[in-house]
Amino acid sequence: MILTFDDILRISSLGYDPNDFVIIDEYPRLRNVNGHCVFLDESTNSCLIYEHRPIGCKLYPLIYDPEKNTIKLDDFCPKRNEIPEEEIKRLKRVMVRLLRNIGIL
């Protein structure tokens, strides 16, 4: 999941060390542990930082596919077909602004 500078600051303010949750390759993103987000509480299947989650998590199930350079609904989301078209369009506009802001688009 892509992270903005604001995401990193917000999560760090909760007491988390960026070295524990940020991985940087082409851009900063959330670290995964055992195939899951580092903030997933596997015992409750819930997000430990839900109220402070990154913008990319708020936009889910809309994702950016860097291999195809497209914005799409995640094929793995079981409820992706239940999202109204207007909401998808709104999320795409936000995603485009986000990707432009961090220099991907």
C-alpha positions in Angstrom: 0.0 0.0 0.0 1.4 3.4 -1.0 2.2 5.8 1.8 2.3 9.6 1.6 4.6 11.7 3.8 1.5 12.7 5.8 0.6 9.0 6.3 4.0 8.3 7.7 3.9 11.3 10.1 0.3 10.4 11.2 1.2 6.8 12.0 4.5 7.8 13.6 2.6 10.1 15.9 0.9 7.1 17.3 4.3 5.8 18.6 5.2 3.5 15.7 8.7 3.7 14.3 8.7 4.2 10.5 11.5 1.6 10.2 9.0 -1.0 11.5 6.2 -0.1 9.0 7.7 1.6 6.0 9.5 -0.1 3.1 10.9 2.0 0.4 11.5 0.7 -3.2 10.3 3.1 -5.9 8.1 4.9 -3.3 7.3 4.4 0.4 4.7 1.8 1.2 3.4 -0.3 4.1 5.5 -3.3 5.1 3.9 -6.7 4.9 4.5 -9.5 7.4 3.5 -13.0 6.5 1.6 -11.7 3.5 -0.5 -9.2 5.5 -0.2 -5.6 6.4 2.0 -5.0 9.4 -1.0 -3.4 11.2 -3.3 -6.3 10.7 -4.2 -7.9 14.0 -4.6 -11.5 12.9 -6.4 -12.6 16.0 -9.3 -10.2 15.4 -8.8 -9.7 11.6 -8.9 -5.9 12.2 -6.6 -3.0 11.6 -4.6 -1.7 14.6 -4.6 1.9 13.2 -8.0 2.0 11.5 -8.8 5.5 12.5 -5.4 6.7 11.3 -5.0 4.4 8.3 -3.2 5.6 5.2 -5.1 7.2 2.3 -4.4 4.2 0.2 -6.3 2.0 2.7 -9.2 4.5 2.7 -9.4 4.2 -1.1 -9.4 0.4 -1.1 -10.6 -1.6 -3.0 -9.4 0.8 -5.6 -5.7 0.1 -6.3 -3.0 1.3 -8.6 -1.4 -1.4 -10.8 2.1 -0.2 -11.6 2.7 -3.0 -14.1 -0.2 -1.9 -16.2 -0.1 1.8 -15.1 -3.9 1.6 -14.4 -6.2 2.3 -11.5 -8.6 -0.6 -10.9 -10.7 -2.5 -8.4 -8.7 -5.1 -6.6 -9.6 -8.5 -8.1 -9.3 -10.1 -4.6 -11.9 -7.9 -2.9 -15.0 -10.0 -2.5 -17.3 -6.9 -2.4 -15.9 -5.1 -5.4 -19.0 -5.6 -7.4 -21.2 -4.0 -4.7 -19.6 -0.5 -5.0 -21.8 2.0 -6.8 -20.3 3.4 -10.0 -20.4 7.0 -8.7 -18.4 6.0 -5.7 -15.8 4.3 -7.9 -15.5 7.5 -10.0 -15.1 9.6 -6.9 -12.4 7.2 -5.5 -10.6 7.3 -8.9 -10.4 11.1 -8.8 -8.9 11.0 -5.4 -6.4 8.3 -6.4 -5.3 10.2 -9.5 -4.6 13.3 -7.3 -2.7 11.1 -4.8 -0.6 9.5 -7.5 0.2 12.8 -9.1 1.1 14.3 -5.7 3.6 11.6 -5.0 5.0 11.7 -8.5 3.8 8.4 -9.9 1.5 9.9 -12.6 
